[in-house]
Amino acid sequence: MKIEETFIKDLVVVEPTVFGDERGYFFESYSKTKFEDLGINIEFVQDNQSFSKKGTLRGLHYQNPPFAQTKLVRVLEGEIIDVAVDLRKDSPTYGQSFSVLLSAENKKQLLVPQGFAHGFSVISETASVMYKCDQFYNKASEGGIKFDDPSFNIDWGMDLKDAIVSEKDQILPFIDNCNSLF
């Protein structure tokens, strides 16, 4: 397992070691011991899974403290553009976004720390996304930023006028008006 640091502190791409042969493949998507050896000490408490069709855009979501979540995101089937936005007001990269292609084929994972908004778009016919969280879901602490905030200039890999977006996500504020407490 190896870690690829991004230009945003604490936001990392995780690449598992994959063992393949004529039968298929095997890899550890998560190992507490291996993560700790890499300096990542997180106690995950909940796994979530979603299934979406092509053109779906989910996000950008976060939970405020004390229920802020670290997420370890991976794709079980299909391909997504996974996006994280730094909401930590004391960070030199506050308001900056990072995106990465996650797929069942490349098996990469994105570790999104507390203090970030997260979202993804589905660019394959369908996608199953699974993510581990270090905090339970708490409706009262949820927040979000509109996916098309012009200050981010995110390439979602699709024409946004064709995106399938929930009503809830369509009415989220831009970053300047969000209720982030980070």
Backbone hydrogen bonds, N-H to C=O, Kabsch-Sander energy under -0.5 kcal/mol:
donor,donor_aa,acceptor,acceptor_aa,energy
2,K,15,E,-2.6
4,E,13,V,-3.1
5,E,3,I,-0.6
6,T,11,L,-1.3
9,K,7,F,-0.6
11,L,8,I,-1.7
12,V,10,D,-0.7
12,V,111,L,-1.2
13,V,4,E,-2.6
14,V,109,Q,-3.0
15,E,2,K,-3.0
18,V,16,P,-0.6
19,F,26,F,-3.1
20,G,18,V,-0.6
21,D,24,G,-2.4
24,G,21,D,-1.2
26,F,19,F,-1.9
29,S,27,F,-0.7
35,F,31,S,-2.9
36,E,32,K,-2.5
37,D,33,T,-2.2
38,L,34,K,-1.2
39,G,36,E,-1.7
40,I,35,F,-2.9
41,N,39,G,-0.7
42,I,40,I,-0.7
44,F,42,I,-0.8
45,V,133,C,-3.2
46,Q,133,C,-1.7
48,N,131,Y,-2.8
50,S,129,V,-2.7
52,S,127,A,-2.4
54,K,125,E,-2.4
55,G,122,V,-2.3
56,T,53,K,-1.9
57,L,164,I,-2.6
58,R,120,F,-3.0
61,H,118,H,-3.1
62,Y,143,G,-2.0
64,N,141,S,-3.1
67,F,64,N,-1.9
71,K,112,V,-2.9
72,L,132,K,-1.9
73,V,71,K,-0.6
73,V,110,L,-2.7
74,R,130,M,-2.7
75,V,108,K,-0.5
76,L,128,S,-2.9
77,E,128,S,-1.3
80,I,102,L,-2.7
81,I,121,S,-2.2
82,D,80,I,-0.7
82,D,100,V,-3.0
83,V,119,G,-3.1
84,A,98,F,-2.4
85,V,117,A,-2.4
86,D,96,Q,-2.4
87,L,115,G,-2.8
89,K,87,L,-0.9
91,S,88,R,-2.3
94,Y,91,S,-1.7
95,G,86,D,-3.4
96,Q,93,T,-2.3
98,F,84,A,-2.3
100,V,82,D,-2.0
102,L,80,I,-2.2
102,L,100,V,-0.6
104,A,78,G,-2.2
107,K,103,S,-1.8
109,Q,14,V,-2.2
110,L,73,V,-1.9
111,L,12,V,-3.0
111,L,109,Q,-0.5
112,V,71,K,-3.3
112,V,110,L,-0.8
116,F,113,P,-0.8
117,A,85,V,-2.4
118,H,61,H,-2.5
119,G,83,V,-2.2
120,F,58,R,-2.4
121,S,81,I,-1.8
122,V,56,T,-2.5
123,I,79,E,-1.8
123,I,121,S,-0.6
124,S,79,E,-1.1
127,A,52,S,-2.3
128,S,77,E,-2.4
129,V,50,S,-2.6
129,V,127,A,-0.5
130,M,74,R,-2.8
131,Y,48,N,-2.6
132,K,72,L,-2.0
133,C,46,Q,-2.9
134,D,70,T,-1.4
141,S,138,N,-1.5
142,E,139,K,-1.3
143,G,62,Y,-2.8
145,I,60,L,-2.1
146,K,173,P,-2.8
147,F,59,G,-0.5
149,D,146,K,-1.7
152,F,149,D,-1.8
153,N,149,D,-0.9
156,W,154,I,-0.9
160,L,158,M,-0.7
162,D,159,D,-2.0
163,A,160,L,-0.9
164,I,55,G,-3.1
165,V,163,A,-0.8
170,Q,166,S,-1.8
171,I,167,E,-1.1
172,L,169,D,-0.9
177,N,174,F,-2.0
178,C,175,I,-1.2
